[in-house]
């Protein structure tokens, strides 16, 4: 009975935490907050495949949503994936703790789940709109468990699924691959060299969509503006300094994307509460120093905290800029705080170890019963402390995660563009918007995911009052031409067939009215105005065959791993039936 409770209570508890966090978002509507954009329907555009002018950052995420939204509402798909990610984060932490700490009782498993789900990293990434990054975050404890199974000579299917799921974003793929390689490369078990090579192969397939898209497009993240390294460096929170903020799983670069409790001195108290719970388990983990995996995960956690902290210093920023200029793809590393996710597995294990006896207690002995009661009480206190440490993570991170309803204008414009030719330029200039229906935070323009044609985006970001140059060179040229009021023929020669003006958001319009006066209005209301550019030159698309093949390989790794693993479990259950 106790073993059954320890298996089913953590997933139920984790689901409860996830619903408490995402509650407001689970109503009708769409996620539209900073970098997060969900729409009723997405399309297989060049941008979705990652072969447009800008860097392939949302690959294979956008193509996967485009495929799923042909059957299901896109907003529902994104909310379901996000809920699943948070749920699997807590559940995975409990499974990892139970696997690596066999004597861990149920209360200790629940503490591990709480540490993994209820922390500043989750809150800040939700507020920044990085819902797909949290899928990679959720995969980390499961990756530990799957890699341990491979070390023991068991199936590779679970590891394949973990790496593919994390590969929904490039960062997620790198996070999970790092954890997998560390666990598999450590001494112990059979065929260490073979398992490392196997993990590298799986990681390559999981990363294939963005690697192929970067190679085909020629606009990889290595072209990122050097100014971005300072703009996206980890940030010190009140009373903590950069190192303390990172150790507390906080410190995101955007000071606006933090819960209210992290903007004052309570950030110090919350971090102390979190680290105190983790610290109680450090000594019990050290006593298990015979387990190389625990040591390896501890070293990874230390590096995941120390390196971003160093990267936020003057010398660190200088080294980062040099790295970005010489190493292809290094720009992917510039948001350094996101790598703190690698500390979560050891944090969850330490929290569980703090309330786990080295040996299973004998239920017959009175002293054992009192020890069990102390463990339950201590675990309950730890869980309450963790919840108090970040009280406004509840209910949509202080009700910031609220679904929005798009005006019908968007669907009308999408219908007008269906089957048309030419790319779409958008006004006002810039990638971020403040619509009356989207709240006070800036939101990424939904047009690229809402419309069936490629929408030109410069990739330029306004961060802390400064500008970080984007990779969209053609989009920048088009934007500058329209803002300068150049002729319709000039815009048409750039491959632009349409200009969409989003009327209800502030932004720069320049002299664009001179260009628009020569164009035909095909749709207009108070929200949107769509202009047709006559006789646009059709810009030759980049070759997409290899990119589509890479996406299919990723999908096959994910779905094939799930199918083979499920069939294996069914066969095992049938074999063990009397």
N, C-alpha and C positions, 0 to 999 in steps of 0.2 A: 504493500500500500504506500509506504513512504517513497519507494523508488518511483512509483507511478506519479505521485504528487510532484516529485522533483523533475519529472519529464514534462508534465502538462501545465504546471503552474507558471513557470517562466514565460512560455509563449503567451499565455493569457495575460499575465502581468505586463509584458512588453506591449501587447496590443492595447491594453488600457492606457499606458503611458503615451503611446502614439496617438490615440484618439484624443487624449487630454491636450496634447500639443497642437494637433491639426484641427481641432474641433470646428472653428469657424470656417475653415476652408472646405469642409466636407459638404457644405450646402451647394445649391445650384450656382453655376457660374464658372469662371476661369481664373487660373492663377496668373496674375500680371503684377509683378513686383520686382523692380530693378532688373536683374539679368534673367528673371524667370518669365517666360512667355508661353502660355498655352492658348490654343485657338481651336475652334470647332473642327477644322480640317487643315491638315498640312499637306504639302505637295512635294513630288520628287523633282525639285529644281536643282540647278547646279550648286546652289548654296547648301541644299540639304545633303548632297553627296560630298560636299567639302571641296569642290573644284572651282569655286567662284574666285573672285579677286582677293577676298580676304582669307586669313589663315583658317585652317580646318580645326576649329576649337570645339564645335558641337557635333562631332562625328564619332560614332554612328548614330548618336542620339536623334538628330533631326530626321534621318532616313527611317529610323525605327518608328518614330512617332508618325511620320507620313504613311508608313505601311499600316500601322494599327488604326490610324484615324480614317482609313478607307472603310473600316468595319464599325469602329466604335467612335463616339464623340471624343475629340482630342483632349478636351479639358478633363473628362473623366479618366482618360488614360494616364495623364500626368498625375492627377491626384491619387489614383490607385497605385502607381509606381512609387510615389513619395510615401504613402502610408505603408506600403509593403517594405520600403527601405528602412523606415524607422522601426517597424515591427521586427524585421529580421536582424537589425542591429542589436536590440536588447536580447532577443532569443539567442542569437549567435554568441553573444558574450557569455550567456549562461551555459550553453553547450560547450564552449571552449573551456570555461572554468571547470565544468564537470569532467571533461576529458583530461585536462592537465592536473587537476587537483581531485583525485578520486574520492577523497574523504570530505569534500565540500558538501555541507548540508544545504537544504533548500534555502534557508535565509541568506546564506552566503552567495548563492547563485542569483538571488534577487538583488543583492547589493551590486554584483557585477553588472547586471542588466541596467540598473539605475545609473551607474557611472558611465556606461557606454551611450545611453540615450540622453540623459539629463545633464548636459554640460554646455559650456559656452561655445564650443566648436559647432555643435548642432544648431544652437540658436543663431549664431552669427551667419552661418552659411544659409540657413533658411531666410534670414532677413536680406541677405545679398541675392537671393534667388537661385542659389546653386543646388537645386533639387537633384539634378543628375549626379553631381559630385557625391551626394549622400548615398547614392547607390553603391559607389565604390567604397565609401566608408563602411557601409553595412556589410560588404563582402569580406572585410579584414578578419574578424574573428572566425568566420566560416573557412577562410583560406588557411588559417592556422590549423583548424581541425582537419581539413582536407589534406594539407601537406603532411600532417602527422600520420594520417592513414597511408599515404604513399611511403613514408619512412618505414612503416611496418609491413610494406609489401602488398598493400591492398589496392583497390581500384583507383584509377586516375580520374574517373568520371566527375567526382565531386570537385576536384581541383580545376578541371576544365570548365565546369559551370561557374565556379567562383571567379576565375580570371575573365571569362567572357562577360559575365554580368557586370563586373567592375569596369570592363572595357567599354561601357556605354559612353564614357568620356576618356580622353587621353590621360588625364590625371588619375582617374580611377584605375586605369590599366596599370599605370606605373606604381601606384600604391600597393595594389594586390600583388603585382609581380615582385616587388621588393620583399614583402612579407613571405611569399612563397619561396623565393630563392634563399632567403636567410634560413628559414626552417629546414629546407632540403639540403643546403650546403653544409650544415653543422655536422660534426662527427656523430656517429651512431647510425644503426640500421645498415641495410645492405645496399650496394650499388649506388654509392653517393654520386659518382660522376654521371652515371646514366640518369639518375633522377633530376640532377641539375640541368642536363641537356634537355630532358623531356619538358621540364618547367619552362626553359627558355623557348622551346618550340611552341608550347601552348600560349605563352605570353606574346610571342610574335603574331600568332593568329588572332589573339584577342586585340592586339594593337593594329592589325592589318588595315582597318578602314582609314584611320587617320594617317598612318604611315604612307599608304598608297595615295591618298588624297594630297598630302603634302608634296610627294614626289611628282605627281602629275601636274598639280597647279603651279608649282614653283614659287608659291607664296607662303612658305612655312613660317612658323613662329620665330625662326632665326632672324627675321627681318624686323622684329619688334623694336620700337623706339627705345634708345638707351635711357631716356628719361623715365621710362616705365619702371625701371628697377627701383628707383627711389620712391616713386609714387605708390608702388605695390608692396613695399617692404612692410614687415610686421610692425605693429604700432603698440606703444606702451599705454596701458590702461591705468586709471588713477591709483596711485599708491603702490604700484607693482613694478614699474619698469618693464622693458621689453622682455627680458628673460622671465620675470615672474608672470607676466601676462601669458606667454607661451606655455610655461609650465602648468598654468591653470587652464590650458586648452583654449585660450582666447587670443586677442591681439590681431584681429583681422585689420587689413589696411584701411578700410572704409569706416571712419568714426561714426557715420550715420547708420551703419548696419549692425548696431549692437543693442541689446536689450537695455531698458532704462536702468536696471540694477547694476549694469557694468559701466555707467557713465559717471559714477560718484565713488566715494570711499567704500561703499558696500562691495565694490569689485574686489577690494582687498579681503574683506570678510568672506565673501563667497569663495574666493580662491583658497583661502586658508582652510575652510571647511572641506572643500574637495580634496586638497592635498593631505589633509589630516587623515581622512578615510583611507586614501591610498597609502600613506606612510605607515599606518598600522600593519599593513600587509607586507612591507618591504622585508622586514626581518624574517618572517616565515618563508618568504620566497628565497631569501639568501640561504636559508637552511636546506633548501632543495637544490643547492648548487650543482648537484650531480646531474641535473637535467639541463643539457646544453641549450635546449630550445628556450627556456626561461632566461638564461643568460643572453642569448642572441636577441630576444625581443627586448630585453632591458637595454642593451647597447643601442639598438635601433631607436628606442624611445629617447635616450639621452641625445643622440645625434639629431633626431627630429626636432628637439627643443633647442639645442645649442647652435646648430648651424643656421637656422633662420634668425636667431638672436644676433649672431655674428654678422650675418648678411645685412642687418639693419644698421650696422655701424659704418663710419666713413670708409675705413679700409675694406670692409666687406662689400660695400656698394661699388667701390672701385674694381674689386676683383670680379664682381658679378657683371659689371659692364664689359670688362675684358672678356669674360667667358661668353657673354652674349654676342660679342663681335667675332669670336673665333670658332665657337663650337656650334654646329648646326643643331637647331631645335632647342637651344638653351633657353630661349625666351619662354618656353613652357614652364620654367622654374621660377619666374619672377614673382608670382604671388606666393611668397615663401611660407606664409602662415598655414596654407592648406596642407603642407606636409606634416604638420603637427598631428594629423590623423594617425600617423604611424605610432604614436605613443599610446593610443587608446587600448590596444590589446593588453599591454603590460599593466596599464592602469586598472583595467577590469580584473585581471588576474590578481593583482595585489589586493584590491578591495575584497575579492572573494577569499583570498588566503588569510586575511585578517580575522575572519570568522570561521576558519576551517581547522579542525583538530588534525594533528599529524596521523592519528589512528582513529578509526571509527569507534565511537563510544559504545560500551556494553550497556544496553538498556536495562539490565538487571541491577546494576550497581547504582546506589543512591547518588554517589559522587558524579557519576556519568550523567544522571538526570539533571543535577544542578548545573553541570557544565553545558548541557543542551539548552537549559533555560537562559543561562547567561549569554549564550551565542544568539539565541532568538532576540533577547532584549537588545544586545549590542547591535545586531543587524538592523533592528527596527530604528534604533537611534541613528545609525549611519544613513539609512534611507531618508529619514526625516531631515537630517542635516544636509544631504545632497539636494533635496527638493528646496529647502530654505536657501541654499547657496545661490539658486537661480530661480526665484519665485515667478518671474515674468516670462519664463519659457512656456508656461501653461497658456492654453487657449489662444493659439496662434501667435505666440511670442508677444504677449500683451495686445492681442487682437490686431496685430499688424497683417497677419495672413488672412485676408478677407477676399472671397471670390468677387470678380467683377462681371458685369454684363456688357457685352459689346453692342453698340448701336447697330441697327439693321443695315446701315450704310456700308459696313464692311462686306457683308454678304452680297450686296448689290454690286459693289465694285469687283469682287471676286468673280461673280457671274459674268460681268462685262468682259473681263480679261481672259476668261476660260477659252482656250484654243487660239488666242491671239499671238502675234509675233512682236518681238522687241522687248528690251528690258525696261524696267520701271525706275525712274528717278523720283525721289520724294522730297517734299518741302514741308516745313522748314528744314534748314540744314541741320545735320547732326543725327546721332543714332538714338538719343534718348528723348522721351516725351513726358509731358505732364497733362494728361487728359482730365477733364472734369470728372470722369467716371473711374479714374485709376488711383485716386488718393493723392497724398502730398508727396510721396517719394517719386523720384524719376523712374521711368520704366523704359525698357528696351522697346523700340518701335516694333509693334506686332506685324507690320506690313510684310516683311520677308517670309513669315510663316503663315500669314493669312491669305496671301495672293498666289495664284498658280503660275506666275512668271517670276523671273529673277529680279529681285529688288536690289539695286546697287547700294552698298554700304561702305563707307570709308573706313570704318573701324576706329575712327578717332574718338578718344575718350577725354572727358574733362574730369580730372582727379585733383582734389584739394586745391582748386583754383588754377591749376596748370593744365596743359594740354599734352596728352600722350598720342603721338602720331600713329595712325592705323596703317594697315598693309594694303588697303584698297586703293591702288594708284588710279585705276580707270574710274572708279567711283568718285575719287577726289577731283579728277579732271572734269567729269560731268557736273559735279556739284558746283565747282568754280565757274564753269561756263554758264550754268543757269543763273547763279547768283550775280554774274556780271551782265546778265540780260542779253546774251549773244543770240544770234538768229536761230530759227527753228532748223534750218539746214545744218548748222554746225552741230546742234544736239543730235539730229538724225544721223549724221556721219559717225557719231560715237556709238551707234547701236541702240539708242534710246527710242522706244516706241510710244512711251507713255510717261506723263508726269502726274504724280498724285500729290495733291496739296491737302494736308491734314489741318483743317481750319481751326480746331479748338485747342491747339497746343502752342505755347509760345516758342519762339525761335527765330533765327535769322532768315530773312527772305531776300535781302539785298535788292538788286534791280531785276529780280525774276519776273516781275510783271511785264517787262518789255518782251521777254521770251514768250510768256503765256499768252500775250495778246495775239500772237500769230498762230496759236493752236486752237483746235476745236474742242469744245467741252462736250464730253459724252455722258457725264453723270455729275450731278451737283446737288448738294443739300447743305445744311448747316454744319455737318460733320466733315464731309469729304468732298473734294472736287477732283475729277479725273479728266485729264486732257490727253488727246491723241496727237502724237507727233507724226506728220505725214512722211511716208516713204523712208522709214528707218533702214539703215544698213544693218544687215543681219551679221552679228559678230559670231565668228566660228567658235563652236563649243570645244572645250578641251576634251581629249579622249577619256571616256568614262568607263570603258569596258573593264579595265583592270580595277578601277575603284568599285564598281558594282560587284565584281568577283570577290574583292576583299570583304565587302559587306556581307555577301552570301557566306563566305567562309566563317566570318564571325558569328552569323546567325546559326550556321550549322554546328559550330562548336557549342553554342549555348543550348540550342534545342536538342541536338544529338546527345550531348552530355546528360541533359535532363531525362531524355527518353531511355537511354541505356541504363542510367542509374536507377530509374523507376522500375524498369523491367527486371533488373538485378535484385531489387528488394522484393518484388513480387515473387520471383523464383525462389528466393531464400525463405520467404515465409511459407510457401507451399512445401518446400523441402522439410521444414521443421514442424509442419503440422502432423499430428498423430494419425 
